[in-house]
Amino acid sequence: MATYAEALLKKDVTTERLSEERELQRAERAREKQSRSQKIWGTIGSIVGLAFGPAGSFVGKQIGKYGADFFNDAETKKVSEGKFLASQSKEINKQLSQYDKTENISNLVGTGTDLLTTFAMGGGFEAIKGGESVAGAVSNPDYWTKFGGDTPNMYQFFKGADKGATVGDYFSFLKQGSSELNPVQMDAVEVIGSKS
């Protein structure tokens, strides 16, 4: 039969185990919330940044993604090391830290992929295929700020457009295709003016 001391010990171990499980659930939920938040704010930033071309989309996405990471303290959520299950708690915390490192590496790889996508959206890879040097294409701001290299982004469009221009006018303008704009990158005002 168990003694009173053994019963108290068993109760303390059980209490510590339950506390550890609750803390682990909180830590996992915090990491899930952070990941979701990074995706949502990255997408919102990317969409808002589209107004400034491929580079704006890239910058907006990175601000959204890393801003959500910065303002969410999921990495600080760990399991307290108790006095009975300390080795188990240390192992769980080690796994949580490893998850955080993997998530950070994944974010960095995603940033690199986004950068290449930005360059592709601007027509940079097409220019390289067409014979332009890699250094020349990378250093050309048109391959970062304009869609397809020749199509003005929304900011450039509205900067040169009449006061009555709408977002709908911009998308109609994009539907025309960049082939009509290539002869010396016609100003957006001329394109709108020819419609009316």
C-alpha positions in Angstrom: 0.0 0.0 0.0 1.2 3.5 -0.9 2.4 5.8 1.8 1.2 9.3 2.2 4.6 10.7 0.9 4.3 8.4 -2.2 0.7 9.6 -2.9 1.9 13.3 -2.6 4.8 12.6 -5.0 2.5 10.9 -7.5 0.1 13.9 -7.2 2.9 16.4 -7.8 4.3 14.4 -10.8 0.8 14.3 -12.3 0.2 18.0 -11.7 3.5 18.8 -13.4 2.8 16.5 -16.3 -0.6 18.2 -16.9 1.0 21.7 -16.6 3.7 20.6 -19.1 1.0 19.4 -21.6 -0.9 22.7 -21.3 2.2 24.7 -21.9 3.1 22.6 -24.9 -0.4 23.1 -26.4 0.0 26.8 -25.9 3.4 26.8 -27.5 2.1 24.8 -30.5 -0.9 27.1 -30.9 1.3 30.2 -30.7 3.5 28.8 -33.5 0.5 27.9 -35.7 -1.0 31.4 -35.1 2.3 33.0 -36.0 2.6 31.0 -39.2 -1.0 31.8 -40.2 -0.4 35.5 -39.4 2.8 35.6 -41.5 0.9 34.1 -44.5 -2.0 36.5 -44.2 0.1 39.7 -43.7 2.6 38.6 -46.3 -0.3 38.2 -48.8 -1.9 41.5 -47.9 1.5 43.3 -48.2 2.1 41.7 -51.5 -1.2 42.8 -52.9 -0.9 46.3 -51.6 2.7 46.4 -52.9 1.5 45.4 -56.4 0.6 49.1 -56.9 4.3 49.8 -57.1 5.2 46.9 -59.4 7.0 43.6 -58.8 9.5 45.2 -56.4 6.6 46.8 -54.4 4.9 43.4 -54.2 8.2 41.8 -53.0 8.8 44.5 -50.4 5.2 44.5 -49.2 5.2 40.7 -48.7 8.5 40.8 -46.8 7.3 43.6 -44.5 4.1 41.7 -43.9 5.8 38.3 -43.3 8.6 39.5 -41.1 6.5 42.1 -39.3 4.1 39.4 -38.3 7.0 37.3 -37.0 8.4 40.3 -35.1 5.2 41.2 -33.4 4.3 37.6 -32.5 6.4 36.2 -29.7 5.7 32.5 -30.5 9.4 31.6 -30.1 9.3 32.6 -26.4 6.6 30.0 -25.7 8.4 27.1 -24.0 7.6 24.4 -21.5 8.7 25.2 -17.9 11.3 22.8 -16.6 9.8 21.3 -13.5 11.6 19.4 -10.8 10.2 15.9 -11.6 10.1 15.9 -15.5 13.0 18.2 -16.2 14.7 16.0 -18.8 11.4 15.6 -20.7 10.8 19.3 -20.6 14.3 20.0 -21.9 13.7 17.6 -24.8 10.4 19.3 -25.7 12.0 22.7 -25.6 14.9 21.5 -27.8 12.3 20.3 -30.4 10.4 23.6 -30.2 13.7 25.5 -30.8 14.5 23.2 -33.7 11.1 23.9 -35.2 11.7 27.7 -34.8 15.1 27.4 -36.6 13.5 25.4 -39.4 10.8 28.0 -39.8 13.4 30.8 -40.0 15.3 28.9 -42.7 12.1 28.3 -44.6 11.3 32.1 -44.4 14.7 33.0 -45.8 14.4 30.5 -48.6 10.9 31.9 -49.3 12.5 35.4 -49.5 15.0 34.2 -52.1 12.2 32.6 -54.1 10.1 35.8 -53.9 13.1 37.8 -55.1 13.5 35.6 -58.2 9.8 35.8 -58.8 10.0 39.6 -58.7 12.7 39.6 -61.3 10.7 37.2 -63.5 7.6 39.3 -63.2 9.6 42.3 -64.4 10.8 40.4 -67.5 14.4 40.1 -66.3 14.8 36.4 -67.3 13.3 37.1 -70.7 15.9 39.9 -71.2 18.7 37.5 -70.3 17.4 34.9 -72.7 17.2 37.6 -75.3 20.9 38.3 -75.0 21.2 40.9 -72.2 23.9 40.3 -69.7 22.9 39.1 -66.3 24.6 42.1 -64.6 22.8 44.4 -67.0 19.4 42.9 -66.5 19.8 42.8 -62.7 20.9 46.4 -62.5 18.1 47.6 -64.8 15.3 49.0 -62.6 12.7 48.3 -65.2 13.0 44.6 -64.6 12.1 45.2 -60.9 9.5 47.9 -61.1 7.5 47.3 -64.3 5.5 44.2 -65.2 7.0 42.5 -68.2 9.7 45.1 -68.3 7.6 47.6 -70.3 4.2 47.8 -68.6 4.0 50.6 -66.0 3.0 49.6 -62.5 -0.1 51.2 -60.9 1.8 54.0 -59.2 3.5 55.0 -62.5 0.1 54.7 -64.3 -1.7 57.1 -61.9 1.2 59.4 -61.6 0.9 60.1 -65.4 -2.8 59.6 -65.8 -5.6 62.2 -65.8 -7.3 62.9 -62.5 -10.4 61.0 -63.4 -8.5 57.7 -63.9 -9.7 54.7 -61.9 -8.3 51.3 -60.9 -10.6 49.8 -63.6 -8.8 52.0 -66.2 -5.5 50.6 -65.1 -6.6 47.0 -65.5 -8.2 47.8 -68.9 -4.8 49.3 -69.8 -3.0 46.2 -68.8 -5.4 44.0 -70.9 -4.3 45.9 -74.0 -1.0 44.0 -73.8 2.5 45.3 -73.6 3.2 44.9 -77.4 1.2 48.1 -78.0 3.4 50.0 -75.5 6.8 48.8 -76.6 7.7 51.6 -79.0 9.3 53.9 -76.5 7.1 53.0 -73.5 4.2 55.2 -74.2 3.0 57.3 -71.4 -0.1 56.1 -69.6 -1.7 59.5 -70.3 -1.5 58.9 -74.0 -3.0 55.4 -73.7 -6.0 56.7 -71.6 -6.3 59.8 -73.9 -6.5 57.5 -77.0 -9.4 55.6 -75.4 -11.6 58.7 -74.8 
